[in-house]
Amino acid sequence: MDSLRQQSLIPTFLYSTSSSAKTFSLSNLHSEQPSLSQLPSSTVTVGSMSSGGFVIPAPSEPGKKIELYSPAFYAACTAGGILSCGLTHMTVTPLDLVKCNMQIDPAKYKSTSSGFGVLLREQGMRGFFRGWVPTLLGYSAQGACKFGFYEFFKKYYSDLAGPEFAAKYKTLIYLAGSASAEVIADIALCPFEAVKVRVQTQPGFARGLSDGLPKFVKAEGALGLYKGLVPLWGRQIPYTVMKFASFETIVEMIYKYSIPRPKDQCSKSLQLGVSFAGGYVAGVLCAIVSHPADNLVSFLNNSKGATVGDAVKKIGLWGLFTRGLPLRIVMIGTLTGAQWGIYDAFKVFVGLPTTGGPAPAAAELAKV
């Protein structure tokens, strides 16, 4: 029994099961000891009952299973992160382009509508997607690390805390897991972000990543690609902490207060709708808390040799919090909602459950 507990420390609510799954609690396993042959094909089996950990059957491929927290599971989460972040950020490149230019040159790009007008007059339709390659590659790398390591650290910190404390302090688990994942993700993103901002805000600097990266390195050295890393952490860590912790909390509240039936009785389309709605609200909060650092990143990557102090002097504290904020709220809200929708849709596609769900009742926690 001790070995079973060690393999299954993470409470089931931290990774809610699919709609048709039946969950066996540890107390049931201890009292009933069902064999694998007695379990229905849609069951989530636990711990040492299988080769290790939780096992989820893929609904579209009954003969195949992905074990939660196995290498295949983390590979699936990594792939889902690539799709969710890379594709969504590339899609909103025009919005990001206007936003960056509003931050760098507010006298010229006075508003969202006028910003689009300026770009259209000066650069034509093709100008709206300048920098899409570093955006796609950079945020694909970031998404791979962000979602893959979040799932890893969520499990890791839950095991360290134990089932009782992991359930009691679940929000701290979300905060610690997402922050740890983002530290790694931003190291992967930073070089691409530096080139992207320079390409988008300095017409004539380069056409894209292939010629922009060598020019950037020649001008500022390889380490110059990482001069915006600390401000990037300042932008992305609060963003990601809010993105994951608020998403998990919002989804739990939606299932608890807005949907009249348990999550496991909801259709997949409804669950994915909840993921998008929870992601959109979380995205609005993300945009607000991370916006000052976003202005710093844009300023530093656009100005050779600039410091944080230079940025604060030129933009001002009020400008750090407000310049480009309305557009970023729309962009990040839509972006984050789409990311959670794509991520959970991919997980459903490979046979994994959607993220988040209701917390267990007190009586259930007592049994764990």
VEXLUMMAR-399889 format. One record per residue: x, y, z of N, C-alpha, C, O in turn. Coordinates in steps of 0.05 Angstrom, whole numbers, padded with zeros to 5 digits, always signed. Atoms other than C-alpha are relative to their C-alpha. Last residue first. Layout:
N
XYZXYZXYZXYZ/...
This chain:
368
-00024+00002+00015-00138+00197+00003+00024-00005+00019+00047-00007+00009/-00006+00027+00008-00200+00180+00042+00027-00003-00013+00039-00025-00013/-00007+00015-00025-00203+00247+00079+00007-00029-00006+00022-00042+00009/-00027-00006-00008-00200+00282+00012+00009-00016+00025+00032-00024+00027/-00018+00014+00018-00262+00246-00011+00029+00005+00007+00045-00013+00006/+00001+00028-00007-00301+00269+00050+00019-00016-00018+00031-00035-00008/-00017+00005-00024-00277+00340+00039+00000-00029+00008+00021-00039+00017/+00014-00007-00024-00304+00340-00032+00017-00007+00024+00036-00022+00022/+00014+00021-00013-00255+00337-00090-00014+00010+00025-00006+00030+00037/-00016+00012-00022-00238+00398-00130-00016-00021+00014-00041-00020+00014/+00007-00005-00027-00277+00410-00194+00018-00014+00020+00029-00035+00015/+00025+00012-00008-00242+00409-00260-00005+00006+00029+00010+00019+00042/+00016-00013-00020-00177+00427-00295-00026-00015+00006-00034-00033-00009/-00014-00010-00024-00145+00406-00360-00021+00012+00019-00040+00026+00011/-00005-00029+00000-00182+00364-00411+00011+00009+00027+00009-00005+00047/+00022-00017-00010-00173+00288-00407+00007+00030-00003+00030+00037-00005/-00004-00011-00027-00124+00250-00451-00023+00017+00008-00037+00028-00009/+00012+00017-00021-00141+00205-00510+00004+00009+00028+00000-00006+00047/-00018+00023-00006-00095+00233-00564-00011-00017+00023+00003-00036+00031/-00006+00015+00025-00151+00277-00594+00018-00024+00006+00014-00046-00006/+00023+00017+00005-00174+00298-00524+00005-00018-00025-00002-00041-00025/-00001+00021-00020-00104+00324-00510-00024-00019-00003-00021-00044+00000/-00021+00019+00007-00103+00361-00576+00001-00023+00020+00005-00046+00013/+00011+00015+00023-00170+00393-00561+00021-00021-00008+00013-00043-00015/+00018+00021-00010-00143+00412-00492-00012-00016-00023-00017-00040-00019/-00015+00019-00017-00083+00449-00522-00018-00023+00010-00011-00046+00008/-00016+00018+00017-00124+00480-00578+00015-00021+00017+00015-00044+00009/+00018+00016+00017-00177+00508-00530+00016-00020-00017+00008-00043-00019/+00012+00021-00017-00125+00530-00479-00019-00018-00016-00020-00042-00012/-00021+00019-00008-00086+00566-00532-00011-00022+00017-00005-00045+00012/-00005+00019+00022-00149+00597-00563+00021-00020+00007+00020-00043-00001/+00024+00017+00004-00170+00627-00497+00005-00020-00022-00002-00044-00018/+00000+00020-00021-00099+00652-00486-00024-00018-00001-00021-00042+00005/-00023+00018+00003-00095+00686-00554-00001-00022+00022+00002-00046+00015/+00006+00018+00022-00164+00717-00550+00022-00022-00003+00016-00045-00007/+00024+00015-00008-00149+00747-00482-00008-00020-00021-00012-00044-00015/-00008+00021-00019-00078+00764-00502-00024-00016+00009-00023-00040+00013/-00018+00020+00012-00098+00803-00565+00005-00023+00019+00003-00047+00011/+00014+00015+00021-00158+00839-00536+00017-00022-00011+00007-00045-00014/+00021+00015-00014-00120+00857-00472-00016-00016-00020-00021-00040-00016/-00012+00024-00011-00059+00876-00514-00021-00017+00015-00019-00041+00015/-00005+00019+00022-00100+00925-00556+00011-00026+00011+00004-00048+00001/+00026+00010+00011-00127+00958-00493+00004-00020-00023-00010-00041-00023/+00014+00020-00016-00056+00960-00461-00027-00009-00012-00032-00033-00012/+00006+00024+00015-00016+00994-00517-00017-00021+00015-00021-00043+00005/-00005-00003+00029+00014+01045-00469-00005-00027-00014+00009-00047-00009/+00023-00005+00017-00021+01036-00402+00005+00001-00030-00013-00004-00046/+00024+00016-00006+00024+01006-00349-00023+00003-00020-00040-00014-00022/-00006+00028-00003+00091+01028-00375-00025-00017+00004-00027-00039-00006/-00002+00012+00026+00062+01094-00397+00007-00029+00000-00003-00044-00017/+00028+00003+00010+00041+01110-00326+00000-00012-00028-00017-00029-00034/+00014+00021-00014+00111+01095-00301-00028-00004-00011-00037-00027-00015/+00014-00009-00024+00145+01138-00354-00016-00024+00013-00023-00043-00001/+00028+00008+00002+00162+01118-00426-00016+00011+00024-00039+00018+00021/+00012-00008+00025+00228+01155-00433-00030-00006-00001-00045+00011-00010/-00002-00029+00004+00253+01153-00362-00016+00009-00025-00030+00029-00024/+00018-00013-00019+00228+01083-00349+00000+00030-00004-00021+00043-00002/+00028+00005+00008+00260+01057-00412-00019+00014+00018-00039+00026+00009/+00006-00016+00023+00327+01089-00397-00029-00003-00009-00042+00017-00016/+00003-00028-00008+00326+01059-00328-00006+00019-00023-00022+00037-00020/+00027-00002-00012+00313+00990-00357-00005+00029+00009-00027+00040+00006/+00004+00013-00026+00375+00999-00399-00029+00003+00009-00044+00018-00003/+00019-00012-00019+00388+01015-00473-00002-00016+00026+00003-00040+00026/-00013-00010-00024+00452+00992-00508-00019+00012+00021-00010+00023+00041/-00026+00011-00006+00418+00985-00576+00012+00014+00025+00013+00038+00027/-00020-00021-00004+00345+01005-00574+00027-00013+00009+00028-00025+00030/+00000-00018+00022+00290+00960-00603+00023+00020+00001+00031+00032-00019/-00007+00014+00024+00301+00900-00558+00001+00018-00025+00012+00011-00045/-00027+00009-00001+00302+00944-00497+00009-00014-00025+00032-00010-00034/-00019-00022+00000+00239+00982-00514+00029-00009-00001+00044+00001-00017/+00001-00013+00026+00197+00921-00533+00021+00023-00002+00034+00025-00022/-00012+00018+00020+00219+00883-00471+00001+00013-00027+00021+00012-00041/-00029+00000-00004+00204+00943-00426+00014-00017-00020+00035-00010-00032/-00010-00026+00010+00134+00952-00454+00031+00001+00002+00044+00011-00016/+00002+00002+00029+00120+00878-00442+00010+00025-00013+00024+00024-00034/-00024+00014+00010+00146+00886-00371+00000-00003-00030+00021-00004-00043/-00024-00018-00004+00093+00939-00357+00026-00014-00011+00042-00001-00024/-00004-00021+00021+00040+00894-00390+00023+00018+00005+00037+00025-00014/-00026+00003+00014+00048+00830-00349+00006+00024-00018+00027+00024-00031/-00023+00003-00019-00006+00840-00296+00027+00000-00014+00047+00007-00001/-00002-00023-00019-00058+00869-00344+00025-00003+00017+00040+00017+00020/-00008-00024+00014-00048+00820-00401+00005+00023+00019+00024+00038+00016/-00029+00002+00007-00051+00760-00356+00010+00025-00013+00032+00035-00006/-00015-00005-00024-00118+00782-00326+00030-00001-00005+00046+00014+00006/+00004-00028-00007-00148+00786-00395+00016+00008+00025+00029+00028+00026/-00017-00016+00017-00117+00719-00413-00003+00030+00005+00017+00044+00004/-00027+00000-00010-00149+00685-00353+00019+00017-00016+00037+00030-00005/+00000-00016-00024-00217+00707-00377+00028+00001+00013+00037+00023+00021/+00003-00028+00008-00202+00680-00446+00000+00018+00024+00014+00039+00024/-00025-00011+00011-00173+00614-00420-00002+00030-00007+00016+00045-00003/-00019-00004-00023-00233+00600-00376+00026+00012-00009+00037+00029+00004/+00011-00022-00016-00279+00611-00436+00019+00006+00024+00025+00029+00030/-00004-00026+00014-00236+00569-00482-00009+00023+00017+00005+00043+00019/-00028-00006+00002-00230+00511-00432+00005+00027-00014+00022+00043-00005/-00008-00010-00026-00304+00514-00417+00029+00007+00000+00037+00028+00012/+00011-00027-00002-00319+00508-00491+00007+00012+00027+00014+00036+00028/-00018-00017+00016-00272+00448-00494-00009+00029+00000+00007+00047+00000/-00024-00002-00015-00312+00415-00438+00021+00018-00014+00034+00034-00001/+00005-00018-00022-00376+00430-00475+00025+00004+00017+00031+00026+00025/+00002-00027+00011-00349+00399-00539-00006+00020+00022+00005+00043+00021/-00027-00011+00005-00325+00338-00500-00002+00028-00011+00015+00045-00004/-00011+00008+00025-00395+00327-00472+00028+00012-00004+00035+00031+00009/+00001-00020+00022-00408+00336-00399+00013-00011-00025+00031-00027-00025/+00025+00004+00015-00423+00278-00352-00003+00021-00022-00023+00020-00037/-00002+00026+00014-00351+00273-00326-00026-00007-00015-00027-00027-00029/-00016-00001+00024-00354+00347-00311+00000-00026-00015+00000-00026-00040/-00029+00004-00004-00411+00340-00262+00015+00000-00027+00004-00005-00048/-00007+00029-00002-00479+00369-00279+00030-00003+00002+00045+00015-00006/+00016+00015-00019-00513+00437-00271+00006-00030+00002-00009-00045+00014/+00009+00023+00015-00458+00478-00304-00014-00019+00020-00003-00027+00040/+00014-00007+00025-00449+00548-00278-00011-00023-00015-00029-00020-00032/+00022-00018-00003-00429+00542-00204-00017+00005-00026-00040+00013-00024/+00013+00000-00026-00381+00484-00195-00026+00016+00001-00046+00008+00013/+00012+00026-00004-00361+00470-00267-00016-00001+00026-00036-00015+00029/+00020+00003+00020-00349+00544-00279-00015-00027+00004-00039-00028+00002/+00024-00016-00007-00314+00552-00212-00022-00003-00021-00046-00004-00014/+00012+00013-00023-00264+00496-00227-00026+00014+00008-00046+00001+00014/+00013+00025+00010-00251+00525-00296-00014-00015+00023-00036-00025+00020/+00024-00008+00014-00238+00593-00264-00015-00024-00011-00040-00026-00009/+00021-00009-00019-00190+00564-00213-00026+00007-00014-00047+00000-00004/+00009+00023-00016-00150+00524-00264-00022+00008+00020-00041-00007+00023/+00015+00018+00017-00148+00584-00311-00011-00024+00016-00034-00031+00014/+00027-00010+00003-00128+00631-00255-00017-00017-00018-00041-00021-00013/+00014+00001-00025-00069+00588-00236-00028+00010-00002-00047-00002+00008/+00006+00027-00009-00047+00574-00307-00016-00001+00026-00036-00016+00028/+00012+00017+00021-00050+00641-00341-00009-00027+00011-00031-00036+00005/+00028-00007+00002-00036+00682-00278-00015-00018-00020-00038-00026-00015/+00011+00006-00026+00029+00645-00266-00030+00006+00000-00046-00010+00009/+00004+00029+00000+00043+00649-00341-00012-00009+00027-00030-00027+00027/+00020+00008+00020+00034+00724-00345-00007-00030+00003-00031-00037+00003/+00027-00008-00010+00071+00737-00280-00022-00008-00019-00044-00016-00010/+00006+00016-00024+00128+00694-00308-00026+00009+00014-00042-00008+00020/+00012+00026+00005+00124+00723-00378-00006-00016+00025-00026-00031+00026/+00026+00000+00014+00133+00797-00367-00013-00027+00000-00037-00030+00006/+00018-00017-00014+00187+00798-00313-00027+00002-00013-00047+00006+00000/+00010+00015-00024+00219+00737-00344-00020+00018+00015-00040+00008+00025/+00018+00020+00011+00222+00777-00409-00011-00018+00022-00034-00024+00022/+00027-00011+00004+00250+00836-00370-00020-00020-00012-00044-00018-00006/+00012-00007-00026+00305+00790-00346-00026+00014-00003-00046+00007+00011/+00010+00024-00014+00317+00758-00414-00013+00008+00026-00035-00002+00033/+00028-00003-00009+00320+00823-00454-00011-00022+00017-00035-00023+00022/+00000-00024-00017+00396+00823-00459-00028+00006+00010-00031+00020+00030/+00011+00005-00026+00392+00751-00483-00001+00025+00018-00006+00022+00042/+00025+00013+00003+00403+00761-00557-00015-00005+00026-00039-00008+00027/+00021-00021+00004+00457+00810-00540-00027-00012-00004-00048+00002+00001/+00012-00006-00026+00497+00751-00513-00021+00022-00002-00039+00024+00015/+00019+00021-00007+00509+00729-00584-00014+00005+00026-00038-00001+00029/-00012+00025-00011+00541+00795-00602-00021-00020+00007-00045-00014+00009/+00000+00000-00029+00508+00863-00609+00012-00025+00013+00013-00027+00037/+00002-00027-00012+00515+00885-00682+00004-00001+00031+00017+00016+00042/-00023-00016+00008+00540+00819-00712+00000+00027+00014+00022+00037+00021/-00024+00010-00014+00490+00779-00671+00025+00016-00007+00042+00021+00010/+00002-00006-00029+00432+00823-00694+00025-00009+00015+00036+00006+00031/-00004-00029-00003+00454+00821-00767-00001+00007+00030+00015+00023+00039/-00028-00007+00004+00461+00745-00765+00006+00029+00004+00027+00037+00016/-00016+00012-00021+00392+00737-00734+00029+00006-00004+00042+00015+00015/+00001-00016-00024+00357+00785-00781+00018-00010+00022+00030+00006+00036/-00020-00022+00003+00378+00751-00846+00001+00018+00025+00021+00031+00030/-00024+00010+00013+00345+00684-00832+00021+00021-00004+00045+00016+00000/-00019+00013-00018+00296+00711-00781+00026-00007-00013+00047-00004-00002/+00011+00020-00019+00258+00760-00824+00023-00011+00017+00043+00001+00021/+00026+00010+00010+00264+00814-00878-00012-00019+00020-00037-00021+00022/-00002+00026+00011+00318+00853-00841-00028-00009-00009-00048+00002-00001/-00020+00014-00015+00333+00922-00813+00005-00028-00012+00027-00036-00016/-00025+00000+00014+00295+00957-00868+00022-00015+00015+00043-00020+00003/+00002+00007+00028+00236+00975-00824+00027+00002-00014+00042+00022-00011/-00020-00014+00015+00257+00977-00751-00001-00008-00029+00013-00026-00038/+00000-00029-00007+00199+00959-00706+00021+00016-00014+00021+00041-00012/+00027-00012+00001+00179+00890-00732+00001+00030+00004-00016+00044-00006/+00010+00001+00028+00249+00864-00749-00026+00015-00002-00031+00028-00022/-00017-00017+00016+00278+00888-00682-00010+00000-00029-00011+00021-00042/+00005-00028-00006+00220+00859-00643+00016+00019-00018+00006+00039-00028/+00027-00007+00009+00225+00792-00678-00006+00029+00005-00016+00043-00013/-00001-00004+00029+00301+00787-00670-00028+00009-00010-00030+00027-00027/-00018-00022+00005+00297+00796-00594+00000+00007-00030-00002+00030-00038/+00014-00024-00007+00237+00750-00588+00016+00025-00006+00006+00045-00015/+00019-00005+00021+00273+00695-00625-00015+00026+00005-00021+00040-00014/-00014-00008+00024+00333+00699-00578-00020+00007-00023-00015+00026-00038/-00013-00026+00000+00288+00701-00516+00014+00008-00026+00010+00030-00036/+00014-00021+00016+00240+00643-00530+00018+00024-00005+00016+00036-00027/+00004+00010+00028+00282+00582-00508-00011+00023-00017-00004+00024-00041/-00028+00003+00010+00307+00618-00445-00002-00010-00029+00015-00002-00045/-00009-00026+00009+00235+00640-00435+00029-00001-00010+00036+00015-00027/+00012-00007+00026+00209+00569-00432+00011+00026-00011+00015+00028-00035/-00013+00016+00021+00257+00549-00376-00010+00009-00028+00006+00011-00046/-00029-00007-00002+00236+00604-00328+00014-00014-00023+00031-00002-00036/-00004-00024+00016+00164+00592-00352+00029+00010+00000+00039+00021-00019/+00001+00006+00028+00162+00521-00327+00007+00024-00017+00021+00022-00037/-00024+00016+00006+00184+00540-00257+00001-00006-00030+00023-00005-00042/-00023-00018-00001+00132+00595-00254+00025-00015-00007+00042-00005-00022/+00000-00017+00023+00077+00548-00278+00024+00019+00000+00036+00024-00021/-00004+00015+00025+00092+00494-00228+00002+00018-00024+00020+00014-00041/-00028+00009+00001+00101+00541-00169+00006-00015-00026+00027-00011-00038/-00018-00023+00001+00035+00578-00182+00029-00009-00003+00044+00000-00021/+00002-00012+00027-00005+00515-00198+00020+00023-00003+00032+00025-00024/-00011+00019+00019+00021+00480-00135-00001+00011-00028+00019+00009-00043/-00029-00003-00002+00007+00542-00094+00014-00019-00019+00035-00013-00030/-00007-00024+00014-00065+00540-00120+00030+00005+00001+00042+00014-00018/-00002+00005+00029-00071+00467-00099+00008+00025-00015+00023+00023-00035/-00014-00023+00011-00055+00483-00026+00004-00002-00030+00025+00003-00041/+00006-00024-00017-00105+00438+00008+00012+00025-00012+00000+00046-00011/+00028-00007+00003-00104+00385-00047-00007+00026+00015-00022+00043+00005/+00004-00007+00028-00029+00383-00051-00028+00008-00006-00033+00026-00021/-00008-00028+00004-00026+00385+00025-00003+00009-00029-00008+00033-00034/+00016-00018-00017-00068+00322+00033+00008+00029-00005-00010+00046-00009/+00028-00003+00010-00039+00284-00027-00016+00020+00017-00031+00036+00005/+00017+00021-00010+00035+00295-00010-00029+00006-00007-00036+00029-00011/+00019-00009-00020+00073+00360-00017-00016-00023+00013-00023-00021+00036/-00015-00010-00023+00133+00332-00054-00019+00007+00023-00013+00002+00046/-00012+00023-00013+00088+00290-00099+00016+00009+00025+00016-00004+00045/+00021+00014-00014+00046+00351-00115+00011-00024+00015+00002-00030+00037/+00006-00014-00025+00109+00390-00130-00023-00013+00015-00023-00011+00040/-00023+00002-00018+00132+00338-00181-00006+00014+00027+00000+00002+00048/-00002+00026-00012+00063+00329-00213+00023-00002+00021+00019-00013+00042/+00025+00003-00015+00053+00403-00224+00000-00027+00014-00007-00029+00037/-00004-00012-00026+00127+00408-00244-00026-00002+00017-00024-00004+00041/-00021+00013-00016+00119+00358-00300+00002+00011+00028+00001-00004+00047/+00011+00025-00008+00052+00385-00326+00020-00016+00017+00013-00029+00037/+00021-00006-00019+00081+00455-00326-00012-00026+00010-00015-00030+00034/-00012-00002-00026+00145+00429-00359-00021+00007+00021-00017+00000+00045/-00012+00026-00008+00107+00404-00420+00011+00001+00028+00007-00017+00044/+00020+00020-00007+00061+00465-00423+00012-00027+00009+00003-00039+00028/+00020-00011-00019+00113+00520-00419-00019-00022+00008-00023-00027+00032/-00011+00000-00027+00171+00481-00451-00021+00008+00020-00023-00003+00042/-00009+00027-00006+00134+00464-00515+00010-00002+00029+00002-00020+00044/+00024+00016-00007+00098+00531-00515+00008-00029+00007-00005-00041+00025/+00010-00008-00026+00164+00569-00512-00023-00018+00009-00024-00027+00032/-00020+00009-00020+00194+00530-00570-00009+00007+00029-00007-00010+00047/+00003+00029+00000+00130+00541-00610+00019-00012+00020+00012-00030+00035/+00022+00007-00018+00132+00614-00588-00007-00030-00001-00020-00040+00018/-00005-00007-00028+00201+00624-00617-00022-00008+00019-00017-00020+00040/-00020+00017-00012+00190+00586-00681+00005+00005+00030+00007-00013+00046/+00009+00028+00001+00124+00619-00700+00020-00018+00014+00013-00035+00031/+00023+00003-00018+00144+00689-00678-00008-00029+00002-00012-00040+00024/-00009+00002-00028+00213+00683-00709-00023-00002+00020-00019-00014+00042/-00017+00024-00004+00178+00665-00774+00012-00002+00028+00009-00022+00041/+00016+00023-00007+00121+00716-00769+00017-00025+00004+00009-00043+00020/-00009+00013-00025+00168+00775-00765-00015-00025+00007-00013-00034+00030/-00029+00000-00003+00133+00817-00817+00007-00012+00027-00005-00005+00048/-00011+00025-00010+00062+00793-00823+00030+00000+00001+00043-00022+00001/+00014+00008-00024+00026+00860-00829+00011-00026+00012+00006-00032+00036/-00012-00011-00024+00078+00885-00877-00013-00009+00026+00000-00008+00047/-00021+00018-00009+00054+00839-00931+00013+00009+00025+00023-00006+00041/+00012+00022-00015-00011+00879-00935+00022-00019+00010+00019-00031+00032/+00018+00017+00014+00026+00943-00955-00009-00024+00017-00002-00026+00040/-00012+00026+00005+00088+00971-00922-00019-00019-00015-00010-00040-00024/-00029+00000+00003+00079+01046-00915+00011-00027-00009+00032-00028-00023/-00010-00020+00019+00005+01056-00927+00030-00004-00006+00039-00002-00029/+00010+00006+00027-00017+00991-00894+00011+00019-00021+00018+00011-00043/-00014+00024+00011+00029+01000-00835-00010-00006-00028+00006-00013-00045/-00028-00007+00006+00004+01071-00823+00014-00023-00012+00029-00020-00032/-00001-00017+00023-00069+01050-00828+00028+00008-00009+00035+00007-00032/+00005+00017+00023-00060+00992-00780+00001+00016-00026+00012+00007-00046/-00024+00016+00003-00030+01041-00730-00002-00019-00024+00017-00022-00039/-00020-00015+00016-00086+01090-00742+00026-00015-00004+00039-00012-00024/+00010-00004+00027-00137+01037-00721+00020+00016-00017+00026+00009-00040/+00000+00026+00015-00097+01014-00660-00008+00004-00029+00005-00005-00047/+00022+00018-00009-00081+01084-00636+00001-00025-00017+00016-00028-00036/+00015-00012-00022-00026+01137-00639-00022-00018+00010-00030-00016+00034/+00021+00020-00002+00025+01099-00681-00017+00007+00024-00014-00003+00046/+00007+00008+00027+00069+01158-00702-00023-00020+00000-00042-00018-00016/+00007-00024+00015+00074+01194-00635-00009-00007-00029-00027+00006-00040/+00028-00007-00004+00070+01127-00598-00008+00025-00015-00032+00029-00021/+00003-00027+00013+00136+01103-00629-00030+00009+00003-00044+00009-00017/-00026-00012+00007+00163+01043-00590-00003+00028-00010+00013+00046-00004/-00017-00002-00023+00100+01020-00553+00026+00015-00006+00036+00030+00011/+00013-00020-00018+00053+01035-00611+00017+00004+00025+00018+00026+00036/-00006-00026+00011+00103+00998-00656-00013+00022+00016-00002+00044+00018/-00029-00006-00004+00101+00936-00612+00006+00028-00010+00021+00043+00003/-00005-00005-00029+00024+00937-00610+00029+00008+00006+00034+00027+00020/+00010-00026-00007+00018+00945-00685+00006+00007+00029+00013+00029+00035/-00016-00019+00015+00063+00885-00698-00009+00029+00007+00008+00046+00012/-00025-00003-00015+00029+00844-00644+00018+00021-00013+00031+00036+00001/+00005-00014-00025-00038+00856-00676+00025+00005+00016+00029+00027+00027/+00007-00028+00006-00012+00836-00744-00006+00017+00024+00003+00040+00026/-00023-00017+00007+00024+00775-00715-00008+00028-00007+00006+00047+00002/+00005-00028-00008-00041+00749-00685+00024+00018-00005+00027+00039+00008/+00025-00010+00011-00040+00684-00725-00004+00029+00008-00015+00045-00008/-00005-00007+00028+00034+00671-00710-00026+00013-00012-00024+00031-00028/-00017-00025+00001+00020+00676-00635+00005+00008-00029+00005+00032-00036/+00016-00023-00009-00038+00626-00641+00016+00026-00002+00006+00047-00011/+00020-00008+00020+00000+00576-00684-00015+00025+00008-00021+00042-00008/-00012-00008+00026+00063+00573-00641-00021+00010-00019-00018+00031-00031/-00014-00026-00002+00028+00574-00573+00011+00009-00027+00008+00032-00034/+00017-00021-00012-00026+00520-00581+00014+00027+00000+00001+00047-00006/+00022-00008+00018+00011+00476-00631-00015+00024+00012-00021+00043-00003/-00011-00011+00025+00077+00474-00593-00023+00010-00017-00022+00032-00028/-00010-00027-00006+00040+00465-00526+00012+00014-00025+00008+00038-00029/+00023-00018-00003+00001+00406-00553+00008+00029+00005-00004+00047-00005/+00010-00005+00027+00066+00374-00576-00024+00018+00001-00027+00036-00016/-00019-00018+00015+00096+00384-00507-00010+00006-00028-00008+00029-00037/+00004-00028-00011+00034+00356-00473+00019+00019-00014+00011+00042-00019/+00026-00010+00011+00037+00294-00519-00005+00029+00010-00014+00045-00006/-00004-00005+00029+00111+00284-00504-00025+00012-00012-00024+00030-00028/-00014-00026+00001+00097+00291-00429+00005+00008-00029+00005+00031-00036/+00018-00021-00010+00045+00236-00434+00013+00027-00003+00001+00046-00014/+00020-00005+00022+00089+00191-00477-00019+00022+00008-00027+00038-00009/-00012-00015+00022+00145+00198-00426-00019+00007-00023-00017+00028-00034/-00019+00016+00013+00096+00176-00371+00015+00017-00021+00005+00039-00027/-00027-00004-00012+00062+00225-00325+00020-00020-00010+00041-00023+00002/-00005-00026-00011-00007+00198-00344+00027+00001+00013+00034-00017+00028/-00002-00001-00029-00001+00133-00382+00004+00029+00008+00022+00043-00003/-00022-00018-00008-00025+00137-00453+00000+00002+00030-00020+00010+00042/+00004-00015-00024-00066+00078-00478+00024+00018+00005+00047+00011-00003/-00023-00015-00009-00076+00043-00544-00006+00017+00025-00029+00026+00028/-00022+00018-00007-00124-00013-00563+00025+00015+00011+00043+00002+00020/+00004+00016-00024-00186+00029-00560+00023-00017+00009+00026-00023+00032/-00017+00023+00005-00160+00080-00611-00001-00018+00025+00016-00016+00042/+00000+00005+00028-00211+00137-00617+00017-00025-00008+00014-00036-00030/+00027+00008+00009-00227+00136-00543+00000-00007-00030-00016-00025-00038/+00008-00019+00021-00153+00136-00523-00026-00009-00011-00028-00032-00021/+00004+00011+00027-00149+00096-00458-00008+00022-00020-00024+00039-00014/+00024-00010+00014-00120+00133-00398-00003-00013-00027+00016-00012-00043/+00002+00007+00028-00071+00100-00351-00026+00009-00011-00047+00004+00000/+00027+00000+00011-00049+00129-00284+00000-00007-00029+00018+00000-00044/+00016-00025+00003+00017+00112-00253-00027-00005-00012-00037-00027-00013/-00009-00023-00016+00064+00053-00265-00017+00024-00006-00017+00035-00028/-00029+00000-00002+00062-00014-00302+00010+00024+00016+00033+00025+00023/-00011+00002+00027-00012-00019-00285+00031+00001+00003+00041-00004+00025/+00019+00016+00015-00046-00033-00219+00009-00004-00029+00003-00024-00041/-00012+00025+00006+00017-00005-00188-00019-00019-00013-00011-00041-00021/-00024+00010-00013-00011+00065-00191+00010-00026-00010+00012-00031-00034/-00017-00016-00017-00083+00076-00215+00025-00016+00009+00023-00040+00014/-00012+00017-00020-00128+00053-00271+00022+00015+00014+00034+00034+00003/-00027-00010-00006-00171+00103-00308+00011-00017+00022+00001-00016+00045/-00008-00007-00026-00230+00063-00333+00028+00012+00001+00045+00005-00015/-00002-00029-00003-00260+00066-00402+00011+00009+00026+00009+00033+00033/-00020-00011+00018-00244-00007-00419+00003+00030+00003+00023+00041-00004/+00010-00006+00027-00282-00031-00358+00021+00014-00016+00039+00026-00005/+00005-00028+00005-00242-00059-00300-00010+00004-00028+00000-00009-00046/+00026-00008-00009-00250-00131-00278-00007+00028-00007-00030+00037-00004/+00020+00012+00017-00192-00157-00321-00028+00008+00008-00047+00006-00008/+00003-00015+00025-00146-00107-00288-00022-00012-00017-00035+00003-00032/-00020+00007+00020-00160-00138-00220-00004+00015-00025-00025+00026-00030/+00009+00010+00025-00200-00104-00166+00023-00007-00018+00044+00006-00017/-00022+00012+00015-00168-00098-00096-00010-00012-00027-00005-00035-00032/+00012+00018+00019-00235-00084-00061+00021-00015-00016+00016-00037-00025/+00021+00018-00010-00215-00053+00005-00008-00021-00021-00015-00044-00014/-00009+00015-00024-00147-00022-00011-00021-00021+00008-00014-00042+00017/-00020+00019+00008-00167-00002-00082+00009-00017+00024+00014-00041+00020/+00013+00022+00015-00231+00029-00056+00020-00021-00009+00015-00045-00007/+00014+00016-00019-00192+00069-00005-00014-00023-00013-00015-00045-00002/-00019+00018-00013-00143+00092-00058-00014-00018+00021-00006-00040+00025/-00016-00013-00021-00200+00120-00098+00019-00020+00012+00015-00044+00009/-00002+00016-00024-00222+00087-00163+00017+00014+00021+00040+00019+00015/-00024-00003-00016-00242+00137-00216-00002-00018+00024-00022-00017+00039/+00007+00005-00028-00292+00119-00270+00025+00000+00016+00044-00014+00009/-00017+00015-00018-00279+00149-00338-00012-00002+00027-00026+00015+00037/+00012+00026-00006-00332+00167-00389+00016-00016+00021+00009-00039+00026/+00028+00000-00006-00320+00241-00391-00011-00027+00007-00030-00028+00023/+00017-00005+00023-00245+00240-00386-00029-00006+00007-00035-00017+00028/+00002+00022+00019-00209+00245-00319-00019+00006-00023-00034+00026-00021/+00026+00011+00001-00189+00308-00282-00002-00020-00022+00011-00017-00043/+00001+00008+00027-00115+00319-00270-00026-00015-00004-00027-00039-00002/-00020-00015+00013-00106+00359-00207+00003-00009-00029+00014+00006-00046/+00012-00024+00011-00173+00330-00186+00021+00018-00014+00014+00034-00030/+00012+00003+00027-00142+00261-00182-00011+00026-00011-00012+00029-00035/+00029+00004-00002-00096+00280-00124-00013-00001-00028-00003+00012-00046/+00015-00023+00011-00022+00271-00140-00030-00005+00002-00039-00026-00009/+00003-00022-00019+00010+00221-00092-00018+00022-00011-00033+00034+00004/+00025-00014+00007-00002+00161-00137-00006+00023+00018-00029+00028+00026/+00003-00003+00028+00065+00124-00142-00024+00018-00007-00025+00028-00030/-00023-00015+00011+00083+00136-00069-00003+00005-00030+00005+00026-00040/+00003-00028-00008+00013+00116-00046+00023+00016-00013+00018+00038-00023/+00022-00010+00016+00018+00050-00084-00004+00030+00005-00008+00045-00014/-00011-00005+00027+00087+00037-00054-00022+00011-00018-00016+00027-00036/-00018-00023+00000+00058+00047+00015+00011+00006-00027+00013+00029-00035/+00017-00024+00000+00000+00000+00000+00017+00025+00000+00010+00045-00013/
